[in-house]
Amino acid sequence: MGFFYDLFSFFTGFLGAILLVRAWLWSLAISPRDPLVSVIWRLTDWLVNPVAYVVKPRGNWEWTCLASALLVALVQVLVGREVIGFPATAMGFALAPFALVLRWAINLLIWGLILYVIAGFFGPRYIGYQSMLSTLVDPFLRPIRRVLPRIAGLDFSPALLFLILCVLLRLVTPASMGFWML
């Protein structure tokens, strides 16, 4: 039973991550005509469009995608409750979907940061989407770059952000599984 739950958890996590990327692309006002954005839209429209009847996109965030990601997280938590018995407490059950969405966002940022650093080594000639990666990751690096200057011409802000994200992930992961800690 564990293998099937892990597989289910992988697919719900992948869907939740794509929904969060879609919301982030919306907030950055990246054109839906971009091929990568178009693929993300097509992968998620089947869920986002019905949710849009209840939750309307407003302002800088596509709340429909965020609500869809929360819905996917809730389904994962419900299935996890039935399969493995967690979360066991009401507080853990109430907070687990929100923590799970936050965990997906942190994981996305970690992987985006890794790709950003690798793309920086190869340069734009080899990586076609380096500017897209830069657009997606730079808003998180900018505040760190203001505080941490370049040292000997090297930018250590990605490394510091990576460490911060790893610490946050260690704090959020137990809550995303329903283990509420005070």
TAMO-V189504 format. One record per backbone hydrogen bond with DSSP energy under -1.0 kcal/mol. NH is the residue of the N-H (numbers start at 1). CO is the residue of the C=O. Records with the same first field share a line. If there is no record, write none. Layout:
BEGIN
NH=CO + CO
END
This chain:
BEGIN
5=1
6=2
7=3
8=4
9=5
10=6
11=7
12=8
13=9
14=10
15=11
16=12
17=13
18=14
19=15
20=16
21=17
22=18
23=19
24=20
25=21
26=22
27=23
28=24
29=26
30=25
34=31
38=34
39=35
40=36
41=37
42=38
43=39
44=40
45=41
47=44
48=44
49=45
51=47
52=48
53=50
54=51
55=51
61=58
63=61
65=62
66=62
67=63
68=64
69=65
70=66
71=67
72=68
73=69
74=70
75=71
76=72
77=73
78=74
79=75
80=76
81=77
82=78
83=79
84=80
93=89
94=90
95=91
96=92
99=95
100=96
101=97
102=98
103=99
104=100
105=101
106=102
107=103
108=104
109=105
110=106
111=107
112=108
113=109
114=110
115=111
116=112
117=113
118=114
119=115
120=116
121=117
122=118
123=119
126=123
127=123
130=127
133=129
134=130
135=131
136=132
137=133
138=134
140=137
141=137
142=138
145=141
146=142
148=144
151=154
154=151
160=156
161=157
162=158
163=159
164=160
165=161
166=162
167=163
168=164
169=165
170=166
171=167
172=168
173=169
176=172
178=175
179=174
180=178
END
